[in-house]
Amino acid sequence: MPRRKKTSLPSLLSRRRLSGHFISKDGGPVLSTITAPAGFGKTCLLREIQDVASDLKSTAVVYVDVAEAEQEPGVLLDLLRESIETAIPEADLRPLEAMRRGAPPEEYGGRLSYVLSRVLQPLAVQYVTLLLDNLHVLEPGGPNSKVLSAMVHDRPPKVHFVLASRLRIPADLNVADPTVTKLHVTATDLAFSTQEILDLLTPFVDLEEIDDLVPQFRERTGGWPGLVGLMRDTFRTLPTEDARALLADLKGGEESVTDFVVGKILDGLDDELQAFVKRISVFPRITPAAREATELLWDPKTSRFGKAATAKERKKRAKATEDKLEQLCSMQLLLPSRRNAEVLEFNELLRGSLVRLLASEGEDTVPAIHRRIGAHLASVDGQPDPSALDHLLAGGEYETTLEILEEHIERFFYGGHQARVRHWLLELDEALDELPYWANYYRGRTAATYGDWDASKAALERCKKELLTQKKIPQAWRWHAKVSVGFAWMYWRRAMQSEARTYCRRGLDYLAQAERRGLIPKRDAKLAGEVRLELLELLGTAKLAAGAYDRAGEIFEEALELAVDMGARREQAAALNRLGLIATRQGRHRVGRDHLLRAVELLKDETDTDLFARASYLLGFTLVMTGEFDEGIYHLHTAYDAVIDSGRPSTVARTLTTIGRFYGSLGLIDEASDCFTRALDLIMTTNDTRVKVEVLDSMAIVLAYNHRPHEAKLLLLQSTSLLHSRNRTDAHLVMLHLEAQATLDASMGQYPQALAKLQRAIERLKQLGLHYDTDRLTWRKAMWLHQAFLAGDEETPEEAFELLDGCCQRALARGFIFEMGPDAETLMYVGLCYGTESIKAYSRELLTRLSRPVDDLGPLQGMSEETVARHKDYRRKADLDEEYVITNRDSSRGANARQVNQLVGDEGDSNLVLLVHEQLLVHRGDDISLAEKRVILPLLLYFLRHPEGAFTMRELAEEVWGAQDSGSMQTKVKVAISRLRALLGKDRPYIVTQKVDRGEERPVVAYGLDDAVNFFVVEHIETDELC
């Protein structure tokens, strides 16, 4: 067979990371789509797909550039024929040529699938992958569109499709059949990773610092393939120093290479759409508020932002705006935000170039647009949108911004927009000669939040000085107390715990004195209560971070009581949120859940999205702990949705981390990795080392737990460095880090080190009174002890079962749910087989929650052959196999040799214990052999097996000895009963005589076991099963 040739495609950037998903030995997806703007490497990826197929004898690849068909079906058919001939020289193309000559173009669509099947069916290849490039040139409903649509829907045998376009794939080219396997790749998937950029640039750039520069460049560009490719080609010809300068410029987003790529993209747009996309680039993101402003202010007639539309014009403008946004989305110049699908985003470098192009139209063009948009957003419903102040500042309206802030800064600050407040105040501080006292206060608060201690202290000192020197400041008493809040917050953030507590108490004392001296009017009692609550919350938080949970709980209870008296819903929720956290960490999950449910309910109608998110996050976390997985994940996602636009990356990252840990515990490592990756991306933009450590350690735990120790070790190195750099000690964070280190050791089989670290964490958690985490890590210790036993590092699993029994008892009592995942499931099945009643009950409950079988096939189904063999060998050597059945008057149960020996020792002095397999009766502490008493043994055993019955001599003769002539046996039976009575003793009536009615003329004598006799019958069983 002639060798198949590869279709000639441009040699661009390698995309091996993606290409293997399109083709495999079984043919790969039936329908794949690649949609992305120009410059995103679609053609490059098609070449890679072709290269992958060239290594598979089972697949041939045919490439067709639809743009070359010029909307002519005949030309399209010629291109298809030429491509098949190039890729598969042995193909008989006569059916295709005959259709081209004899059928009118309008019939091509109906015939093409059949003709292709005749061409391809005789071929040795199993699959033919048809690559259709540049589908965006097709006219909707046009002749070529109809031909290709018919071919895709009537897919010929063997044919798989890969469709590439700058726009969304038209609906008539998407196969609706749900049974067809599909793959969809977008611009987000095509973006280059940091490692890919390094691999591309390193051969051409001899820079030591490239490892540091490229990750920042990747974050800035979003991995835009077109720009990466141009950079590679540029660096090929640049000296080292010029390469360094260019990379640094590109990292900042100011290099003309970016504008070159953007210019190429804009060349394909009409003038009106170019003007539109440049002007909406003043919006960092196209939020619903930005969309509404555009609909109101964008004038399609002038292609400019102008006067607000009248009611009559509004509908028409809205339609024009929607059409243009839809066009930009179809070209993927705008993409739905990963955080919120209702928000559209530009690539940051694309937006930067658009803004520069817009600014080139005139010096005041961009500021004027910002001023117009800002003025509109500031007047919507009397409540300015936060983005209004962004635009006003960008337009140079500093005084107007300050006026709006003075009235609304508390709403913004406590409503989840602290990052924005910080940005606004920084801009105003630089633009104005001085800030008023209230602005300095919030300048100090936000600076402390972001670790700028000197700026924080300076701003708070300026606020304090102005309060002392100026008279007639409204509510001066309130601002004096708030200054104490500001200093306390700053010192707490700096880990100066003593100073933080001092300022909290100073503020509380000041308020108490002000009330006694009558400085606080009655009408301002609520304001005073709000400041007091803020001080109490900060004081309680400091206690919480130090591990003083009981004292922190008392402070938050006081805060809750005050908030209830004030009718302050937000403050009640804040206190309940903290109380819920304390209860959860102390293992009182039901109490914690109730607190958090109340907090979430109180916050539903409040504007503090950050607090609502924290309460929802803790509630979801608590519900996951108690096994209410669906409800828990719902609340975690609610928290994520609430904070995604709040400007608080730390809160978003913490929420994603919890979701990731949940997925990781289920063994869903891909879903977990996605959550952690997004969390890591977010925390790199913040200096909150606490959250960074939390994310890194949590991800390390999940990776190590899922047997990926090398990746976990890299993360732990980062978190260790960050933890050592922290000034403030956080007990909970230290425990998490110890747990991560221990989990890594265990994943590498270093069980002694892992167990030692885990024990340190357990002891500290016990001291802090954190019952849930204590039991969770004790459970982990039991699991590792069991794994060490399976690995041969431990001789016995007894310690593991002892720890497990205590954990399971408390878990059942308190509603805990511990570890999940494969290792935990193995432990649960082992527990079902060999554990105590508590272990079996908890194991059954957890496996049922995970929808695992627990009854149909028995517990052995969940254990590997190695696990079964290890336990069987140990139990055989330790006499632990349940080789016996113990029966008493009420029930029967399995037992091992140890339990039988214990039974004889405990019960042999006061009760009858009959060891059938040894023909031995233990009675009143004496061992009585029945080996020579062949008449007495079966009679005693019969009475013990039927303790409630009464039997005549005839019945005993037949049932015990199987006598056919029971009449001749009656004397022997009577003698046997006498001997048995003599053997048992005359201290009590063991065998009693009574009259029973057997349907004869008169009642007959019968014998039975006395109701007061306690006994145990032990019988040996032969079985190969362990359970």
DAURVEN-V567607 format. One record per helix or strand of 2 or more residues. SS is the DSSP state (~ for helix, > for strand). FROM is the first residue (numbers start at 0). TO is the last residue. Records with the same first field share a line. If there is no record, write none. Layout:
# DAURVEN-V567607
SS->FROM-TO ; FROM-TO
This chain:
# DAURVEN-V567607
~->15-18 ; 41-53 ; 65-68 ; 72-86 ; 93-101 ; 104-120 ; 134-136 ; 142-152 ; 170-172 ; 186-189 ; 193-201 ; 209-220 ; 224-234 ; 239-251 ; 255-265 ; 270-279 ; 287-296 ; 310-329 ; 347-358 ; 364-377 ; 379-381 ; 385-393 ; 397-413 ; 417-430 ; 436-448 ; 452-468 ; 475-492 ; 496-515 ; 521-544 ; 548-565 ; 568-584 ; 588-602 ; 608-624 ; 628-642 ; 648-664 ; 668-682 ; 688-704 ; 708-724 ; 730-746 ; 750-767 ; 770-790 ; 797-813 ; 821-833 ; 836-848 ; 858-861 ; 864-876 ; 896-906 ; 915-917 ; 933-944 ; 952-960 ; 965-983
>->30-34 ; 58-64 ; 126-132 ; 158-164 ; 181-184 ; 297-298 ; 303-304 ; 334-335 ; 343-344 ; 883-886 ; 891-894 ; 911-914 ; 919-922 ; 925-928 ; 950-951 ; 990-995 ; 1003-1008 ; 1014-1019
